[in-house]
C-alpha cells in the first residue's frame, strides 16, 4: 500500500514545464516554465487521490496510477 511519503518529492511533466514539489508537511510548490513558485498551497491525499487548494483558493485534483500523477489532464512523473 502506498503512503504519503511515497508521493512526496518532485513530480515533473515529460517536457519539464510543470514541476510539482509535494512537501512532507502537506504543502506544495508548483513551478511552470520559468516561473518558480507559480502556485503554492496545500494538498490532501486520500488513498491514491490528491486534492490541491492553492493559497488563492483555487482547487484541482488528480490521481496517482502506476507511478504517474494524472493531474487535470496532464501526466506528471516522479523525478528520481
Backbone as XML, in Angstrom:
<?xml version="1.0"?>
<chain id="A" units="angstrom">
  <residue number="1" name="UNK">
    <atom name="N" x="0.845" y="-1.195" z="0.000"/>
    <atom name="CA" x="0.000" y="0.000" z="0.000"/>
    <atom name="C" x="0.882" y="1.247" z="0.000"/>
  </residue>
  <residue number="2" name="UNK">
    <atom name="N" x="0.532" y="2.216" z="-0.828"/>
    <atom name="CA" x="1.292" y="3.459" z="-0.932"/>
    <atom name="C" x="1.031" y="4.326" z="0.307"/>
  </residue>
  <residue number="3" name="UNK">
    <atom name="N" x="2.030" y="5.089" z="0.712"/>
    <atom name="CA" x="1.874" y="6.004" z="1.836"/>
    <atom name="C" x="2.163" y="7.421" z="1.361"/>
  </residue>
  <residue number="4" name="UNK">
    <atom name="N" x="1.868" y="8.387" z="2.224"/>
    <atom name="CA" x="2.100" y="9.794" z="1.877"/>
    <atom name="C" x="3.550" y="10.026" z="1.456"/>
  </residue>
  <residue number="5" name="UNK">
    <atom name="N" x="4.472" y="9.370" z="2.138"/>
    <atom name="CA" x="5.880" y="9.594" z="1.809"/>
    <atom name="C" x="6.240" y="9.048" z="0.430"/>
  </residue>
  <residue number="6" name="UNK">
    <atom name="N" x="5.456" y="8.090" z="-0.100"/>
    <atom name="CA" x="5.700" y="7.608" z="-1.459"/>
    <atom name="C" x="5.420" y="8.698" z="-2.486"/>
  </residue>
  <residue number="7" name="UNK">
    <atom name="N" x="4.603" y="9.660" z="-2.136"/>
    <atom name="CA" x="4.200" y="10.703" z="-3.072"/>
    <atom name="C" x="4.945" y="12.023" z="-2.877"/>
  </residue>
  <residue number="8" name="UNK">
    <atom name="N" x="5.621" y="12.199" z="-1.754"/>
    <atom name="CA" x="6.354" y="13.448" z="-1.558"/>
    <atom name="C" x="7.542" y="13.506" z="-2.508"/>
  </residue>
  <residue number="9" name="UNK">
    <atom name="N" x="7.946" y="14.709" z="-2.829"/>
    <atom name="CA" x="9.068" y="14.901" z="-3.736"/>
    <atom name="C" x="8.630" y="15.637" z="-4.986"/>
  </residue>
  <residue number="10" name="UNK">
    <atom name="N" x="9.502" y="15.673" z="-5.962"/>
    <atom name="CA" x="9.288" y="16.433" z="-7.189"/>
    <atom name="C" x="8.616" y="15.559" z="-8.251"/>
  </residue>
  <residue number="11" name="UNK">
    <atom name="N" x="7.542" y="16.092" z="-8.844"/>
    <atom name="CA" x="6.810" y="15.453" z="-9.937"/>
    <atom name="C" x="6.900" y="16.386" z="-11.138"/>
  </residue>
  <residue number="12" name="UNK">
    <atom name="N" x="7.315" y="15.857" z="-12.280"/>
    <atom name="CA" x="7.657" y="16.691" z="-13.431"/>
    <atom name="C" x="6.996" y="16.144" z="-14.696"/>
  </residue>
  <residue number="13" name="UNK">
    <atom name="N" x="6.447" y="17.047" z="-15.526"/>
    <atom name="CA" x="5.929" y="16.617" z="-16.822"/>
    <atom name="C" x="7.095" y="16.219" z="-17.718"/>
  </residue>
  <residue number="14" name="UNK">
    <atom name="N" x="6.800" y="15.425" z="-18.733"/>
    <atom name="CA" x="7.848" y="14.919" z="-19.630"/>
    <atom name="C" x="8.670" y="16.048" z="-20.243"/>
  </residue>
  <residue number="15" name="UNK">
    <atom name="N" x="8.015" y="17.163" z="-20.552"/>
    <atom name="CA" x="8.728" y="18.292" z="-21.151"/>
    <atom name="C" x="9.374" y="19.212" z="-20.113"/>
  </residue>
  <residue number="16" name="UNK">
    <atom name="N" x="9.171" y="18.913" z="-18.816"/>
    <atom name="CA" x="9.767" y="19.699" z="-17.744"/>
    <atom name="C" x="9.070" y="21.019" z="-17.452"/>
  </residue>
  <residue number="17" name="UNK">
    <atom name="N" x="7.977" y="21.301" z="-18.148"/>
    <atom name="CA" x="7.305" y="22.588" z="-18.000"/>
    <atom name="C" x="6.628" y="22.731" z="-16.628"/>
  </residue>
  <residue number="18" name="UNK">
    <atom name="N" x="5.924" y="21.694" z="-16.181"/>
    <atom name="CA" x="5.244" y="21.730" z="-14.885"/>
    <atom name="C" x="6.034" y="20.882" z="-13.908"/>
  </residue>
  <residue number="19" name="UNK">
    <atom name="N" x="6.309" y="21.479" z="-12.736"/>
    <atom name="CA" x="7.049" y="20.794" z="-11.691"/>
    <atom name="C" x="6.326" y="20.981" z="-10.359"/>
  </residue>
  <residue number="20" name="UNK">
    <atom name="N" x="5.764" y="19.876" z="-9.843"/>
    <atom name="CA" x="5.076" y="19.886" z="-8.546"/>
    <atom name="C" x="6.055" y="19.386" z="-7.492"/>
  </residue>
  <residue number="21" name="UNK">
    <atom name="N" x="6.309" y="20.154" z="-6.474"/>
    <atom name="CA" x="7.096" y="19.680" z="-5.346"/>
    <atom name="C" x="6.131" y="19.448" z="-4.197"/>
  </residue>
  <residue number="22" name="UNK">
    <atom name="N" x="5.835" y="18.167" z="-3.929"/>
    <atom name="CA" x="4.945" y="17.808" z="-2.825"/>
    <atom name="C" x="5.786" y="17.666" z="-1.570"/>
  </residue>
  <residue number="23" name="UNK">
    <atom name="N" x="5.597" y="18.582" z="-0.650"/>
    <atom name="CA" x="6.395" y="18.630" z="0.570"/>
    <atom name="C" x="5.783" y="17.716" z="1.630"/>
  </residue>
  <residue number="24" name="UNK">
    <atom name="N" x="6.600" y="17.165" z="2.534"/>
    <atom name="CA" x="6.082" y="16.238" z="3.543"/>
    <atom name="C" x="5.136" y="16.882" z="4.556"/>
  </residue>
  <residue number="25" name="UNK">
    <atom name="N" x="5.091" y="18.205" z="4.618"/>
    <atom name="CA" x="4.218" y="18.890" z="5.583"/>
    <atom name="C" x="2.816" y="19.162" z="5.023"/>
  </residue>
  <residue number="26" name="UNK">
    <atom name="N" x="2.493" y="18.581" z="3.851"/>
    <atom name="CA" x="1.170" y="18.779" z="3.265"/>
    <atom name="C" x="1.048" y="20.022" z="2.399"/>
  </residue>
  <residue number="27" name="UNK">
    <atom name="N" x="2.153" y="20.670" z="2.128"/>
    <atom name="CA" x="2.170" y="21.842" z="1.249"/>
    <atom name="C" x="2.785" y="21.451" z="-0.088"/>
  </residue>
  <residue number="28" name="UNK">
    <atom name="N" x="2.503" y="22.238" z="-1.116"/>
    <atom name="CA" x="3.138" y="22.030" z="-2.410"/>
    <atom name="C" x="3.597" y="23.359" z="-2.968"/>
  </residue>
  <residue number="29" name="UNK">
    <atom name="N" x="4.554" y="23.268" z="-3.866"/>
    <atom name="CA" x="5.076" y="24.424" z="-4.579"/>
    <atom name="C" x="5.173" y="23.998" z="-6.042"/>
  </residue>
  <residue number="30" name="UNK">
    <atom name="N" x="4.436" y="24.677" z="-6.908"/>
    <atom name="CA" x="4.411" y="24.312" z="-8.325"/>
    <atom name="C" x="5.085" y="25.381" z="-9.161"/>
  </residue>
  <residue number="31" name="UNK">
    <atom name="N" x="6.032" y="24.942" z="-9.982"/>
    <atom name="CA" x="6.697" y="25.832" z="-10.940"/>
    <atom name="C" x="6.147" y="25.524" z="-12.323"/>
  </residue>
  <residue number="32" name="UNK">
    <atom name="N" x="6.061" y="26.557" z="-13.151"/>
    <atom name="CA" x="5.617" y="26.404" z="-14.548"/>
    <atom name="C" x="6.552" y="27.202" z="-15.433"/>
  </residue>
  <residue number="33" name="UNK">
    <atom name="N" x="7.204" y="26.493" z="-16.345"/>
    <atom name="CA" x="8.159" y="27.167" z="-17.219"/>
    <atom name="C" x="9.234" y="27.858" z="-16.397"/>
  </residue>
  <residue number="34" name="UNK">
    <atom name="N" x="9.444" y="29.147" z="-16.662"/>
    <atom name="CA" x="10.442" y="29.931" z="-15.932"/>
    <atom name="C" x="9.908" y="30.501" z="-14.615"/>
  </residue>
  <residue number="35" name="UNK">
    <atom name="N" x="8.619" y="30.273" z="-14.341"/>
    <atom name="CA" x="8.002" y="30.826" z="-13.123"/>
    <atom name="C" x="8.168" y="29.872" z="-11.947"/>
  </residue>
  <residue number="36" name="UNK">
    <atom name="N" x="9.147" y="30.139" z="-11.105"/>
    <atom name="CA" x="9.295" y="29.373" z="-9.873"/>
    <atom name="C" x="8.171" y="29.776" z="-8.936"/>
  </residue>
  <residue number="37" name="UNK">
    <atom name="N" x="7.668" y="28.809" z="-8.185"/>
    <atom name="CA" x="6.599" y="29.067" z="-7.214"/>
    <atom name="C" x="5.411" y="29.780" z="-7.871"/>
  </residue>
  <residue number="38" name="UNK">
    <atom name="N" x="5.024" y="29.312" z="-9.052"/>
    <atom name="CA" x="3.868" y="29.892" z="-9.744"/>
    <atom name="C" x="2.598" y="29.690" z="-8.930"/>
  </residue>
  <residue number="39" name="UNK">
    <atom name="N" x="2.507" y="28.534" z="-8.271"/>
    <atom name="CA" x="1.353" y="28.223" z="-7.412"/>
    <atom name="C" x="1.873" y="27.544" z="-6.165"/>
  </residue>
  <residue number="40" name="UNK">
    <atom name="N" x="1.283" y="27.911" z="-5.040"/>
    <atom name="CA" x="1.615" y="27.287" z="-3.764"/>
    <atom name="C" x="0.328" y="27.054" z="-3.005"/>
  </residue>
  <residue number="41" name="UNK">
    <atom name="N" x="0.335" y="26.041" z="-2.179"/>
    <atom name="CA" x="-0.843" y="25.771" z="-1.372"/>
    <atom name="C" x="-0.678" y="24.479" z="-0.601"/>
  </residue>
  <residue number="42" name="UNK">
    <atom name="N" x="-1.808" y="23.876" z="-0.292"/>
    <atom name="CA" x="-1.773" y="22.633" z="0.468"/>
    <atom name="C" x="-2.385" y="21.525" z="-0.376"/>
  </residue>
  <residue number="43" name="UNK">
    <atom name="N" x="-2.070" y="20.313" z="0.005"/>
    <atom name="CA" x="-2.663" y="19.161" z="-0.659"/>
    <atom name="C" x="-3.128" y="18.160" z="0.372"/>
  </residue>
  <residue number="44" name="UNK">
    <atom name="N" x="-4.137" y="17.378" z="-0.025"/>
    <atom name="CA" x="-4.705" y="16.345" z="0.839"/>
    <atom name="C" x="-4.704" y="15.048" z="0.038"/>
  </residue>
  <residue number="45" name="UNK">
    <atom name="N" x="-4.128" y="14.010" z="0.625"/>
    <atom name="CA" x="-4.117" y="12.697" z="-0.008"/>
    <atom name="C" x="-5.178" y="11.809" z="0.615"/>
  </residue>
  <residue number="46" name="UNK">
    <atom name="N" x="-5.950" y="11.154" z="-0.231"/>
    <atom name="CA" x="-6.921" y="10.156" z="0.193"/>
    <atom name="C" x="-6.677" y="8.933" z="-0.679"/>
  </residue>
  <residue number="47" name="UNK">
    <atom name="N" x="-5.961" y="7.957" z="-0.129"/>
    <atom name="CA" x="-5.562" y="6.810" z="-0.943"/>
    <atom name="C" x="-4.651" y="7.284" z="-2.050"/>
  </residue>
  <residue number="48" name="UNK">
    <atom name="N" x="-5.022" y="7.010" z="-3.303"/>
    <atom name="CA" x="-4.225" y="7.428" z="-4.461"/>
    <atom name="C" x="-4.730" y="8.726" z="-5.074"/>
  </residue>
  <residue number="49" name="UNK">
    <atom name="N" x="-5.648" y="9.396" z="-4.408"/>
    <atom name="CA" x="-6.239" y="10.640" z="-4.910"/>
    <atom name="C" x="-5.598" y="11.838" z="-4.201"/>
  </residue>
  <residue number="50" name="UNK">
    <atom name="N" x="-5.359" y="12.911" z="-4.946"/>
    <atom name="CA" x="-4.805" y="14.134" z="-4.361"/>
    <atom name="C" x="-5.722" y="15.309" z="-4.686"/>
  </residue>
  <residue number="51" name="UNK">
    <atom name="N" x="-5.996" y="16.112" z="-3.671"/>
    <atom name="CA" x="-6.745" y="17.362" z="-3.830"/>
    <atom name="C" x="-5.802" y="18.508" z="-3.501"/>
  </residue>
  <residue number="52" name="UNK">
    <atom name="N" x="-5.788" y="19.505" z="-4.375"/>
    <atom name="CA" x="-4.972" y="20.699" z="-4.192"/>
    <atom name="C" x="-5.869" y="21.883" z="-3.867"/>
  </residue>
  <residue number="53" name="UNK">
    <atom name="N" x="-5.429" y="22.721" z="-2.940"/>
    <atom name="CA" x="-6.066" y="24.013" z="-2.679"/>
    <atom name="C" x="-4.934" y="25.026" z="-2.629"/>
  </residue>
  <residue number="54" name="UNK">
    <atom name="N" x="-4.865" y="25.884" z="-3.664"/>
    <atom name="CA" x="-3.766" y="26.846" z="-3.644"/>
    <atom name="C" x="-4.100" y="27.998" z="-2.707"/>
  </residue>
  <residue number="55" name="UNK">
    <atom name="N" x="-3.110" y="28.815" z="-2.437"/>
    <atom name="CA" x="-3.263" y="29.871" z="-1.432"/>
    <atom name="C" x="-4.272" y="30.940" z="-1.829"/>
  </residue>
  <residue number="56" name="UNK">
    <atom name="N" x="-4.704" y="30.947" z="-3.090"/>
    <atom name="CA" x="-5.745" y="31.897" z="-3.517"/>
    <atom name="C" x="-7.129" y="31.280" z="-3.440"/>
  </residue>
  <residue number="57" name="UNK">
    <atom name="N" x="-7.204" y="29.962" z="-3.137"/>
    <atom name="CA" x="-8.490" y="29.277" z="-3.032"/>
    <atom name="C" x="-8.832" y="28.416" z="-4.231"/>
  </residue>
  <residue number="58" name="UNK">
    <atom name="N" x="-8.038" y="28.479" z="-5.309"/>
    <atom name="CA" x="-8.265" y="27.639" z="-6.485"/>
    <atom name="C" x="-8.068" y="26.180" z="-6.107"/>
  </residue>
  <residue number="59" name="UNK">
    <atom name="N" x="-8.916" y="25.295" z="-6.639"/>
    <atom name="CA" x="-8.794" y="23.880" z="-6.339"/>
    <atom name="C" x="-8.563" y="23.068" z="-7.611"/>
  </residue>
  <residue number="60" name="UNK">
    <atom name="N" x="-7.893" y="21.949" z="-7.448"/>
    <atom name="CA" x="-7.651" y="20.999" z="-8.532"/>
    <atom name="C" x="-7.473" y="19.631" z="-7.882"/>
  </residue>
  <residue number="61" name="UNK">
    <atom name="N" x="-7.502" y="18.597" z="-8.701"/>
    <atom name="CA" x="-7.294" y="17.266" z="-8.143"/>
    <atom name="C" x="-6.637" y="16.361" z="-9.166"/>
  </residue>
  <residue number="62" name="UNK">
    <atom name="N" x="-6.233" y="15.196" z="-8.698"/>
    <atom name="CA" x="-5.597" y="14.226" z="-9.565"/>
    <atom name="C" x="-5.553" y="12.867" z="-8.898"/>
  </residue>
  <residue number="63" name="UNK">
    <atom name="N" x="-5.015" y="11.908" z="-9.616"/>
    <atom name="CA" x="-4.888" y="10.540" z="-9.117"/>
    <atom name="C" x="-3.526" y="9.985" z="-9.492"/>
  </residue>
  <residue number="64" name="UNK">
    <atom name="N" x="-2.954" y="9.208" z="-8.590"/>
    <atom name="CA" x="-1.710" y="8.511" z="-8.840"/>
    <atom name="C" x="-2.046" y="7.117" z="-9.353"/>
  </residue>
  <residue number="65" name="UNK">
    <atom name="N" x="-1.535" y="6.783" z="-10.548"/>
    <atom name="CA" x="-1.755" y="5.457" z="-11.133"/>
    <atom name="C" x="-0.460" y="4.960" z="-11.747"/>
  </residue>
  <residue number="66" name="UNK">
    <atom name="N" x="-0.017" y="3.812" z="-11.275"/>
    <atom name="CA" x="1.181" y="3.174" z="-11.824"/>
    <atom name="C" x="2.387" y="4.113" z="-11.858"/>
  </residue>
  <residue number="67" name="UNK">
    <atom name="N" x="2.589" y="4.852" z="-10.777"/>
    <atom name="CA" x="3.753" y="5.729" z="-10.671"/>
    <atom name="C" x="3.652" y="7.028" z="-11.433"/>
  </residue>
  <residue number="68" name="UNK">
    <atom name="N" x="2.450" y="7.344" z="-11.934"/>
    <atom name="CA" x="2.238" y="8.575" z="-12.694"/>
    <atom name="C" x="1.104" y="9.353" z="-12.033"/>
  </residue>
  <residue number="69" name="UNK">
    <atom name="N" x="1.289" y="10.657" z="-11.891"/>
    <atom name="CA" x="0.245" y="11.538" z="-11.384"/>
    <atom name="C" x="-0.566" y="12.040" z="-12.568"/>
  </residue>
  <residue number="70" name="UNK">
    <atom name="N" x="-1.832" y="11.690" z="-12.591"/>
    <atom name="CA" x="-2.772" y="12.160" z="-13.612"/>
    <atom name="C" x="-3.452" y="13.386" z="-13.004"/>
  </residue>
  <residue number="71" name="UNK">
    <atom name="N" x="-3.071" y="14.556" z="-13.485"/>
    <atom name="CA" x="-3.450" y="15.820" z="-12.862"/>
    <atom name="C" x="-4.092" y="16.725" z="-13.901"/>
  </residue>
  <residue number="72" name="UNK">
    <atom name="N" x="-5.403" y="16.952" z="-13.776"/>
    <atom name="CA" x="-6.104" y="17.890" z="-14.641"/>
    <atom name="C" x="-5.745" y="17.703" z="-16.125"/>
  </residue>
  <residue number="73" name="UNK">
    <atom name="N" x="-5.727" y="16.442" z="-16.578"/>
    <atom name="CA" x="-5.443" y="16.161" z="-17.976"/>
    <atom name="C" x="-3.970" y="16.121" z="-18.328"/>
  </residue>
  <residue number="74" name="UNK">
    <atom name="N" x="-3.088" y="16.273" z="-17.342"/>
    <atom name="CA" x="-1.651" y="16.276" z="-17.555"/>
    <atom name="C" x="-1.055" y="15.066" z="-16.858"/>
  </residue>
  <residue number="75" name="UNK">
    <atom name="N" x="-0.063" y="14.444" z="-17.454"/>
    <atom name="CA" x="0.635" y="13.336" z="-16.838"/>
    <atom name="C" x="1.946" y="13.843" z="-16.253"/>
  </residue>
  <residue number="76" name="UNK">
    <atom name="N" x="2.161" y="13.554" z="-14.976"/>
    <atom name="CA" x="3.347" y="14.032" z="-14.273"/>
    <atom name="C" x="4.046" y="12.843" z="-13.627"/>
  </residue>
  <residue number="77" name="UNK">
    <atom name="N" x="5.326" y="12.678" z="-13.884"/>
    <atom name="CA" x="6.082" y="11.561" z="-13.344"/>
    <atom name="C" x="7.007" y="12.026" z="-12.230"/>
  </residue>
  <residue number="78" name="UNK">
    <atom name="N" x="7.251" y="11.134" z="-11.279"/>
    <atom name="CA" x="8.134" y="11.486" z="-10.168"/>
    <atom name="C" x="9.569" y="11.521" z="-10.637"/>
  </residue>
  <residue number="79" name="UNK">
    <atom name="N" x="10.250" y="12.576" z="-10.250"/>
    <atom name="CA" x="11.675" y="12.729" z="-10.581"/>
    <atom name="C" x="12.487" y="11.882" z="-9.622"/>
  </residue>
  <residue number="80" name="UNK">
    <atom name="N" x="13.387" y="11.100" z="-10.143"/>
    <atom name="CA" x="14.193" y="10.217" z="-9.286"/>
    <atom name="C" x="15.500" y="10.855" z="-8.918"/>
  </residue>
</chain>
